[in-house]
Amino acid sequence: MSEPILTVDGLSVSFRSPQGVVQAVRGISFTVGREKVGIVGESGSGKSMTGRAILKLTPPSAQVSARVLRFRDIDLAKADERAMRAIRGDRIGMILQDPKFALNPVQTVGRQIAEAFRIHRSASGAEAKDRTLAMLEAVKIRNPRRVFDLYPHEVSGGMGQRIMIAMMLIPEPDLLIADEPTSALDVTVRLSVLRILDELVSDRGLGLIFISHDLNLVATFCDRVLIMYAGRIVESLPAIELHRAQHPYTRGLLESLPRINERRERLPVLTRDPAWLTA
Amino acid sequence: MSGPVICVRDLRVSFGRGASLIHAVDGVSFDVAEGEVFGLVGESGCGKSTILRAISGLNTEWTGSATIAGRPVAHRRDPTMARIVQMVFQDPYGSLHPKHTVETALMEPIRIHGLDSGARRIDRVLTEVGLSPAFRYRYPHQLSGGQRQRVAIARALILEPRVLLLDEPTSALDVSVQAEILNLLSDIKRMEKLTYVLVSHDFGVIAHMCDRVAVMNHGMMLEELTVEDLMEGRMRHDYTRDLYEASAGYSRRLQTRADEADAAA
């Protein structure tokens, strides 16, 4: 593969608490090229904190350290807040779970997308509007002119998430971090949003980090999967080989999923081995 | 046993009036036999939870007829019905009072219904849902998501109902915890000889738990399937097939009707 877009080596995130130091992410390493990398794990596994640490969006109380945190030719570990502001949105975009909370409720959809463009590119209002309409079309919104003037509460969840994708892609970033982007959506809408994301990512040659709790979805959507448990990457494998996973945690998760084509008397319950914390 | 435990005929629930009138449930009929697990599946807004809220008595504004264990569901709060039907909600954070201990939460139904030996009943249901009796002194924030859902199930069981209405009981939980709760629900059903109505958007959960399932869309029942038909993909409606295929994960080939519908909005 060509030069990776993102290189992460030994990333740790910890929090001080009255009970002592809590390690949310424990020295994980991975790279992302022009591909879809899934990060799967249960709540508290550190998957979202990993996504946030890349953009330096961790809470102020968090201690972040890494041997290497490099995006293209930029050393993110050394970048200050001012440098990060130029990277966020422009070079690395982020999509969150619920568009209802990520969009400004008192501004029209079109104005928000155009703003995302004008902050990062010096463009006239007219040019930004044209680009916005083109971008709304690219995310398969049939009537861009009408949607441009709508407020976030006037659009459906699926359309809201497509608007978020449009907003994140309009500055043409190299890397997109999507944290549970379709978890709030109904299954059929989820598929259409994923298809748009899939097309745009491959057409534009982006790297995508897809954070999710849904094993089936990641296995079918991504190229590669990293499985996180208690702040560590316990296993990393090509998505199509997920069913051949070796680690007992990954196996346990796969086993505990109810299946549509097989009825079992009881679902196997995951027994957590303390050794997974150190292995 | 003779006759269905739950019998619903032409149930209609609507919200709003005039131009903004919405038929959330639009003429739904179904029967559930004793000891059966009946599933309701569909996407958000299809009316599946609204059906549960009507037959549990939480929503009293509906038309049609519904009987549970031979007793007509009333259009007002009915304490006798509470001893026959109980409900478990999706979000255990929202369904337990944050400032009440587990004991207070479990004691309330006992007090309302004037039952005796409350402490013994609480010990019994806590053990039944796999929690030690010491949990009675905990507050909801001192419990994990799975433990909280166990308490919510204990609260539903304390009046020894015959029917449990389960509204997405595991969709807020991690998959490993979901497996524990689904196993628990299967165990309780067998021990207490309960009848379940299970609402879910997850075909995996439906196939694992249910005997029969009704697929809902826009307030109506599209079709009813046995679990065998569902597992082998024998469905009549394209919409059911869309949901079924979508539940298997992402595929570039899949072209759903929702694409067109959503794009046209």
Boltz contact constraints between the chains, C-beta under 6 A:
constraints:
  - contact:
      token1: [A, 42]
      token2: [B, 174]
      max_distance: 6.0
  - contact:
      token1: [A, 43]
      token2: [B, 174]
      max_distance: 6.0
  - contact:
      token1: [A, 140]
      token2: [B, 263]
      max_distance: 6.0
  - contact:
      token1: [A, 142]
      token2: [B, 263]
      max_distance: 6.0
  - contact:
      token1: [A, 142]
      token2: [B, 264]
      max_distance: 6.0
  - contact:
      token1: [A, 156]
      token2: [B, 265]
      max_distance: 6.0
  - contact:
      token1: [A, 158]
      token2: [B, 262]
      max_distance: 6.0
  - contact:
      token1: [A, 186]
      token2: [B, 43]
      max_distance: 6.0
  - contact:
      token1: [A, 186]
      token2: [B, 44]
      max_distance: 6.0
  - contact:
      token1: [A, 187]
      token2: [B, 246]
      max_distance: 6.0
  - contact:
      token1: [A, 188]
      token2: [B, 242]
      max_distance: 6.0
  - contact:
      token1: [A, 188]
      token2: [B, 246]
      max_distance: 6.0
  - contact:
      token1: [A, 188]
      token2: [B, 256]
      max_distance: 6.0
  - contact:
      token1: [A, 188]
      token2: [B, 258]
      max_distance: 6.0
  - contact:
      token1: [A, 189]
      token2: [B, 258]
      max_distance: 6.0
  - contact:
      token1: [A, 189]
      token2: [B, 262]
      max_distance: 6.0
  - contact:
      token1: [A, 191]
      token2: [B, 246]
      max_distance: 6.0
  - contact:
      token1: [A, 191]
      token2: [B, 254]
      max_distance: 6.0
  - contact:
      token1: [A, 191]
      token2: [B, 256]
      max_distance: 6.0
  - contact:
      token1: [A, 192]
      token2: [B, 259]
      max_distance: 6.0
  - contact:
      token1: [A, 192]
      token2: [B, 262]
      max_distance: 6.0
  - contact:
      token1: [A, 194]
      token2: [B, 250]
      max_distance: 6.0
  - contact:
      token1: [A, 216]
      token2: [B, 249]
      max_distance: 6.0
  - contact:
      token1: [A, 217]
      token2: [B, 249]
      max_distance: 6.0
  - contact:
      token1: [A, 220]
      token2: [B, 249]
      max_distance: 6.0
  - contact:
      token1: [A, 220]
      token2: [B, 250]
      max_distance: 6.0
  - contact:
      token1: [A, 221]
      token2: [B, 250]
      max_distance: 6.0
  - contact:
      token1: [A, 253]
      token2: [B, 175]
      max_distance: 6.0
  - contact:
      token1: [A, 256]
      token2: [B, 175]
      max_distance: 6.0
  - contact:
      token1: [A, 256]
      token2: [B, 176]
      max_distance: 6.0
  - contact:
      token1: [A, 256]
      token2: [B, 179]
      max_distance: 6.0
  - contact:
      token1: [A, 257]
      token2: [B, 175]
      max_distance: 6.0
  - contact:
      token1: [A, 258]
      token2: [B, 204]
      max_distance: 6.0
  - contact:
      token1: [A, 258]
      token2: [B, 205]
      max_distance: 6.0
  - contact:
      token1: [A, 258]
      token2: [B, 208]
      max_distance: 6.0
  - contact:
      token1: [A, 259]
      token2: [B, 204]
      max_distance: 6.0
  - contact:
      token1: [A, 260]
      token2: [B, 203]
      max_distance: 6.0
  - contact:
      token1: [A, 260]
      token2: [B, 204]
      max_distance: 6.0
  - contact:
      token1: [A, 260]
      token2: [B, 207]
      max_distance: 6.0
  - contact:
      token1: [A, 261]
      token2: [B, 231]
      max_distance: 6.0
  - contact:
      token1: [A, 266]
      token2: [B, 183]
      max_distance: 6.0
  - contact:
      token1: [A, 267]
      token2: [B, 179]
      max_distance: 6.0
  - contact:
      token1: [A, 267]
      token2: [B, 182]
      max_distance: 6.0
  - contact:
      token1: [A, 267]
      token2: [B, 183]
      max_distance: 6.0
  - contact:
      token1: [A, 269]
      token2: [B, 179]
      max_distance: 6.0
  - contact:
      token1: [A, 269]
      token2: [B, 180]
      max_distance: 6.0
  - contact:
      token1: [A, 270]
      token2: [B, 176]
      max_distance: 6.0
